[in-house]
Amino acid sequence: MPDPDADFDVGYVAQLCRLELTADETVQFQAQLSGVIEYMKKIDQLDLSGIEATAHAVPAFDVYREDEPGPSLTVEEVLRNAPQKSQNQFAVTKVVE
């Protein structure tokens, strides 16, 4: 787990994510994140010995429903709001070379 005492630079993370934050947003998110980190420090102080780790708060095992066919959209309905389409398919920009 990363060091919770280390400074976390919201501006830097926003830059990595290609997010354009205003100065006010950066200050706001930094304060919110600091609050979350402080709360995590409180939780970290709890004595959890004897408590088994879980992936879910409530046990859930193989929760499936029957796979039954139902009505679907037509090709025209699916492509109605597509910004670009070609040969009854979505046209997208190539991202892998």
FENJO-V988964 format. One record per residue. RES is the residue in three letters. PHI is phi in whole degrees, -180 to 180 (NA if undefined). OMEGA is omega in radians with two decimals (none if undefined). D_CENTER is the distance of its C-alpha to the mean C-alpha in Angstrom with 1 decimal. Layout:
BEGIN
RES&PHI&OMEGA&D_CENTER  RES&PHI&OMEGA&D_CENTER
END
This chain:
BEGIN
MET&NA&3.14&19.0  PRO&-62&3.12&19.2  ASP&-67&-3.11&22.0  PRO&-70&3.12&20.8  ASP&-84&-3.12&23.9  ALA&-71&3.09&23.0  ASP&-69&3.13&22.2  PHE&-115&-3.05&18.7  ASP&-94&-3.13&19.1  VAL&-62&3.13&16.5  GLY&-60&3.14&18.6  TYR&-66&3.13&18.4  VAL&-64&3.10&14.7  ALA&-61&3.11&14.5  GLN&-64&3.11&17.3  LEU&-62&-3.13&15.6  CYS&-87&-3.11&12.6  ARG&60&3.09&15.5  LEU&-102&3.10&14.8  GLU&-101&3.13&18.1  LEU&-102&3.02&18.3  THR&-76&3.11&21.6  ALA&-62&3.13&23.4  ASP&-64&3.12&23.0  GLU&-64&3.13&19.2  THR&-61&3.12&19.2  VAL&-64&-3.13&21.5  GLN&-62&-3.11&19.6  PHE&-68&3.10&16.2  GLN&-64&3.13&18.3  ALA&-65&3.13&20.1  GLN&-63&-3.14&17.0  LEU&-65&3.10&15.6  SER&-61&3.09&19.2  GLY&-63&3.12&19.4  VAL&-64&-3.13&16.3  ILE&-65&3.10&18.0  GLU&-63&3.11&21.3  TYR&-67&3.10&20.1  MET&-63&3.10&18.8  LYS&-63&3.10&22.3  LYS&-64&-3.14&23.9  ILE&-63&-3.12&22.1  ASP&-64&-3.12&23.1  GLN&-82&-3.12&26.7  LEU&-68&3.06&26.8  ASP&-86&-3.10&29.1  LEU&-109&3.12&27.2  SER&-65&-3.13&30.0  GLY&86&3.10&30.9  ILE&-104&-3.10&27.6  GLU&-74&3.10&26.1  ALA&-68&3.13&22.5  THR&-133&3.08&20.5  ALA&-93&-3.12&17.3  HIS&-133&3.11&17.5  ALA&-68&3.13&19.4  VAL&-119&3.14&21.6  PRO&-57&3.11&23.0  ALA&-138&-3.10&21.9  PHE&-129&3.03&23.8  ASP&42&3.13&23.9  VAL&-88&-3.12&22.9  TYR&-126&3.00&23.9  ARG&-118&3.09&25.6  GLU&-65&3.12&28.3  ASP&-90&-3.10&27.4  GLU&-117&3.11&29.7  PRO&-66&3.12&29.9  GLY&-140&-3.14&29.6  PRO&-65&3.12&30.1  SER&-131&-3.13&28.0  LEU&-82&3.03&27.9  THR&-78&3.11&30.5  VAL&-59&-3.14&29.8  GLU&-63&3.13&30.9  GLU&-67&-3.13&28.5  VAL&-65&-3.05&25.5  LEU&-89&-3.04&26.5  ARG&-54&-3.08&27.7  ASN&-103&3.14&24.9  ALA&-67&3.12&24.1  PRO&-64&3.11&24.7  GLN&-140&3.09&26.6  LYS&-143&-3.14&28.2  SER&-152&3.09&30.9  GLN&54&3.14&33.0  ASN&58&3.09&31.0  GLN&-139&3.03&27.7  PHE&-70&3.06&24.7  ALA&-101&-3.12&25.7  VAL&-127&3.11&23.0  THR&-74&3.12&23.5  LYS&-67&-3.11&24.1  VAL&-117&-3.14&21.4  VAL&-121&3.12&23.0  GLU&-104&none&26.6
END
